[in-house]
Amino acid sequence: MRAHLNRWRRRLLHALQFRTVFGERSQGRWLPNTRISPSTCIEFEDRLTLGDHVYIGHFNLIEASGGVVIEEGVQITNHVSIVTHSSHRSQRLLGQAFVTWPKGVPPPMAPEAPPELDWISGKPIERQRAAPKQPPGWVAGPVHIGAYSFIGPHSLIEANSRLGRGCIVCAGSQVRGEFTEFSILEGAPARVIGDARRADQRLLRQHPELHDLYAAWAGEPGRAR
């Protein structure tokens, strides 16, 4: 009896909380074949741009304040973090002043330049207010994941990262920087360990009838590195 109750409970929770359903909208575009798990947390969703045929699995974090682009056909598995800023260096430098930046921070040593005067009226020209500066040590930048890439479980994609199409990120990798298309990435920090087209070519030899479908997004197979 208890086993039946537990099985029923798991199925109910799966159906209500974790089942992924086809159909999303991103930047005004209807994406009928994109699926996102309800357990995935997306911050600043208005700055996330998705392609169609994207799959985003369970328990992921996408922090898109700096802009995130996930192109068509990308698969993001489970427990993946995609972040566009890092503040821990700033918090260590500023201590308690971090939350009130720039209030309470000593001014720079150089004196402020005198105001520029209007040559007709002689009155000071009002300067346009500059955008607020980020705290020292702050790191921020966009993330771009190319079409039909695969992001393995427990991976981290950091700010200012760009993956070309067809990349494979192995489980547990820490990705930082720009990588060419079809790179296989592994490690912390991630490094290129191969070319995904090698495995693609072996499969295409077994299934030549799929050549045109593959070439539609990847182009001709070509020579792998």
N, C-alpha and C positions, 0 to 999 in steps of 0.2 A: 504493500500500500504506500509506504513512504517513497519508494522508488518511483511509482507512478505519479505521486504528488510532485516530487522534485522535477521529473521530466516535464510535467504540465507547466510548472512554474518557469522553467527555463524557456520553454517554447513561448509562453505568454510574454515574458520580458523581452525575448528576441523580437517578437512581432511588434511590440509596442515601442521599444526604445532603440533597437539596434538594426532593424532591417533597413537596408539601403533601397531607395526607390528611384527609378529612372525619372529624370526631368529636373533641370535647374535653370536658373536665369543668371546671366553675368553681363554687366555693362550694357543692359538693354537687349541682349541676345538670348533667345530661347534655345536651350541646349537639351534636346530630347533624350540624348543617350549618355548624359553625364550623371554620375551617382556620387553622393557624398553621405557618409555615415552620420547619423544624428549625434554620435558620440564624439565627432571631430569638433574642436573649438576653432572658430575663425574670428580673429580680431581685425577690425578695420576692413570689413568685407567689401566696402565700396571701393577699396584700392586693390582688390583681387580680380584679375582677369582670367577667365577660364575658357578653354576650348571645349568642343564637344568630344564625346567618347572618353572623357576623363573619369577615372575611378579614384576615390579617396576613401580609404578604409577607416577602421575603428581607432579611436583614441589618439588622434593626431592633433597637433597645434600648428596653425598657420597664422603668424603675426604679420600682417600685411601693411603696417603703417608706412613703410618705405616703398611700397609697390611690389606686388608679386604677379608674375605671368606664368600660367601653367597651360602649355599648348595642348593641342589635340592629342588624344590617345595616351596621355600620361597616366601611369599607375603609381599611386602612392599607397603603400601597404598599411601597416599599423605602427603606432607609437613613433611616428616621425615628427620632428620639429622643423619648421621652416620659419626663420626669424629674420627681420630686416633691421634690427638694431640691437646693440649690446651696451648696457649701462653700468656693468659692474665695476669697470675701471674708474668711471666718474664717481661712483658712490664711495669707493675707497679713498679717492683723492679729496673729496669734499666733506666726507663724514655726514654730520647732521645737516649741513648746509645744502646737501644735495636736493632735498625736497623744496627748498625755497630759492633755488638758483634763478636769477643772479642776485636776488636780494641778500644783503648781508655779506657779500663777497667783496674783499678789498678792491678798489678801482685799480686799473693799470697805472704804471709809473708815468707813462708819457702823458703830458697835459693835452686836454682836448683842444683842437684847432679852433681859432676864433671864427665866429659866424661870418659867412659871406654877405656883403651888403648889396642891396639893389642899387644900381647905378643911377636910377632916376629919383627914387624916394629916399635913398640913403638908409632905409630900414633893413634889418637883418632878414635874409631869405630863409624861410622856414625849411629845415631839412626834412626829407622824407625819413620816416622811421624805418630803420633797418629791421629785417626779420630777426627775431630773437636767436642769439647764438646758442648752440648746444654746449653743455658743460664740457670742460676739458676731459679728454679721454673717451668721449662718446663716439661710438662707431655706428654708422647707419648707411644703408644703401639697398637697392632693389635686388630681387631674386628673379631669375628667368630660367624656366625649365623647358627644354625643347621637346618637340613632338615625339610621342611614342617612347619616351624615356621611362625607366623603371626605378623607383626609389624603395630600397629594401627596408625591412623593419628596424626600428631603433636607430635610425639615421638622423643626422643633423645637417641642415642646409643653412649656412650662415649668410649674413648680409653681404652684398656685393659679389654674389655668386651667379654664374651663368653657365648652364649646361646646354650643349648643342643637342640636336635631335638624336634620338636613338641611344642615349647614354644609359648605362646600367650602374646604379649605386648599390654596392653590396651592403648587406645587413651590418649595422653598427658603425657605419662610416661617418666621418666628420668632414663635410665638403665646404671648402672656402676657396673662392677664386673662379677663374674661367677655364672651361674644358671644352675641347673640340668635340664634334659630333661622333657618336658611336664609341665614346670612351667607356671602358669598364673601370670603375673607381672603387678603391678599397682602402681602409685604414683610417687612422686618426693622427694627423690630418690625412685626408684621402689623397691617393696618388693613382696614376693611370697604370693598370696592370694588363691591359689588353684592349682588343677591338671587338665590339659586339658583332661585327659583320662576319667574323669567322664562323661563329655558331649559326648565324642566319644563313650563310652560304651552304653549310652542311644540311640544314633543314630544307632549303630550297632544292638541293639535289635530290632529296627524298620525295619532295612534293613540288615538281616543276609546274604543276597546274596553278600554283599560288604565286608564280613569279610576277604577274601583272598587278596583283593586289599589293604585294610588297613594294614593287617599284612605284606605285601611286604615291606613297609618302616618302620612301627612302631613296628613290631614283634607282638607277641600275646598280646592282650589288658592288661592282668594282673590286679593286684589290684592297684587302684589309691590311692594317699595319702589322 
